[in-house]
Amino acid sequence: MGRIAILDQQTIDKIAAGEVVERPASVAKELVENAVDAGASQVTVEIREGGIGFLRVTDNGSGMEKEDIPLAFLRHSTSKIRSAGDLTGVSSLGFRGEALSSIAAVSMVELITKTREQTLGSRCYLEGGIQKSLEEIGAPDGTTFIVRNLFYNTPARKKFLRTEITEAAAVHEIMTHLALSHPEISFKVIVNNQMKLQTAGNGSLKDVIYHIYGRDVAMRLLQVEQKKGPVQISGYVGKPEISRGNRNYENYFVNGRYVKSKIIAKGIEDGYRTFMMQHRYPFVCLELQIDGTMLDVNVHPTKMELRFSDQNLVYDLVRQVVQDTLSGKELIPEVTIGRQADSKGAIQKSVSERHAERTVSEQQVSETEQKAEEKLPLEKRWKTPAPAKEPVTPQDKNLDYFMAEMRRRVEDRHRQPSPSVLKEENGYAVSMPARAEEQPKAKPVLVREKQPEVKPVPAPKMQPEQLQLFDGRLLSEEAAIQHVIIGQLFDTYWLVQYADKLYIIDQHAAHEKVLYERLMKELKERTFQSQYLSPPVILNLSMQEEQMFLQYRHFFDDMGFEIEEFGDRAYAVRAVPADLPGIAKDDILLELIDSLSELPGNISSESLLDRVASMSCKAAVRGNHRMSVMEAKALIGELLTLENPYNCPHGRPTIISMTKYELEKKFKRIV
């Protein structure tokens, strides 16, 4: 074993850089966060070669004094905190003082900065963490960082970087999160001289979501605004139809900082539990404002992780906020006929990707037209632009509208420019000029006697949208009077007509939801009834399962279970809730106990009920079961009383709809 020696400063900086600077996206994140802390209202990030060869961050923040520039590139130098006590309430994004020294250690850095009070700015150039020059220069207010040749002196790190496209995508993702967390700042991202992201900086989070994710997502958002104790939550949650197979659409920020937290993610997903299918993940964009004394942000050098002093408070509040926001909204999916749509409801492409595709397509068309034009003779290359056509609306294709328009044009064509009078002749009105000298040779024009003008009623614009009858909701007491139950399809689905839509109700999913809501109500009112089992169900538990069961045993008792010891780690289930007789199976009960281990810390009775709800389908009416019309009416009547009748406890839709417009298009009644 070798002798112990102290490493030199350059080696120390390169080792430390490995904790902070992993790729160009890490550099962009640290520099943009510094710009935000400096009070910038405009930040521009420009990269080339995936950010490996060139990365520039420009802001209009407060800038730096010339005397502070050499200190800024030293390790653990910062303007954000002064002592360890400041860590308990730090509100800035950066504070560790490692970013600039780590970036400079593995790249060539050029810094141009100027404060508002200074007449001239300063320029500093470093290579491998060593300052090469520091001089005065003319510059605008703010700071510009230019980072070149990342990892040029650490080839072992550089070879692990991905392709330029992948690294550029990582930079774009980081900037997306920063734009969502700070809608009051205007961000621009330029990749290889092409604008990939631009936000207005007007403070509207919904506008930022529109620019990043597109209209399809922005149209399906529900606003969130709630405060409880030291925690305030605001932002938007997406309707369940916006879902993905991964967590990429889960955006949440704590005090303006983008983080990854299992506690928050669990609260969000449990809030969606009864609204969304399993293994699907929602779209959310939530900002959590929490008292700094409840946080520990000094967990990891990249500051992507943090700890809460009261995890249960954060989890319960996030779950409840999401659940309350989704409850009470009509979330009936509308199906379309003959359209290429993602059956899982996932939005596949962001607006920036679609804009890039559209730009490439338009460029290809333009190049094709240009080549074709170059082949023509010179005198034929100049074209007079065709007059713009008025947009065709559905009423333009209506026959009555067309005939009325033709009559109006005929009348306009025969109308005289001078004032005229009408004289009756043989049942017709003869149009004559008021003064003969104006048009001495004009012949009388026979026209039908003008009847009282009846303006044709233009056909309404047929668009697949919810008809605003009463409150526009299928499941309301006013709308129930207008329901027309057509019948049962495949012994599973009930067809109901309401207004200009056809609704299809899954009797199995609807009955599941009725049982679940009934159980929820009984839990809150403590009015459970038990159904005794003969013989009882015997559960043989492992040590971990027994410990989990004993920890939450009082919840089982509150819900109507009667469970007693039956030997060494064996328990006899003698009674279950009366509404859930189908749950009385050993494998289902063991699955319920095992699922409790996924819940963080101490859980509430409602959290446990969410687990029981996934078992409630065992007692529900199955598909392929013929129901009478009276039973169907009773089931729909019970749906009217529920808080969220649109999804079963597993997230499957109970009702889908189809518009009259879609059907008429399919039968070619509307072209």
Secondary structure, 3 states (H helix, E strand, C coil): CCCCCCCCHHHHHHHHHHHHCCCHHHHHHHHHHHHHHCCCCEEEEEEEHHHCCEEEEEECCCCCCHHHHHHHCCCCCCCCCCCHHHHHHCCCCCCCCCHHHHHHHCCEEEEEEECCCCCCEEEEEEECCEEEEEEEECCCCEEEEEEECCCCCCHHHHCCCCCHHHHHHHHHHHHHHHHHHCCCCEEEEEECCEEEEECCCCCCHHHHHHHHHCHHHHCCEEEEEEEECCEEEEEEEECCCCEECCCCCEEEEECCEECCCHHHHHHHHHHCCCCCCCCCEECEEEEEEECHHHEECCCCCCCCCCEECCHHHHHHHHHHHHHHHHCCCCCCCECCCCCCCCCCCCCCCCHHHHHHHHHHHHHHHHHHHHHHHHCCCHHHCCCCCCCCCCCCCHHHHCHHHHHHHHHHHHHHHHCCCCCEEEEEECCEEEEEECCCCCCCCCCCEEECCCCCCCCCCCCCCCCCCCCCCCCCCCCCHHHHCCCEEEEEECCCEEEEEECCEEEEEEHHHHHHHHHHHHHHHHHHHCCCCEEEEEEEEEEECCHHHHHHHHHCHHHHHHCCCEEEECCCCEEEEEEEECCCHHHCCHHHHHHHHHHHHHCCCCCCHHHHHHHHHCCHHHHCCCCCCCCCHHHHHHHHHHHHCCCCCCECCCCCECEEEEEHHHHHHHCCCCC
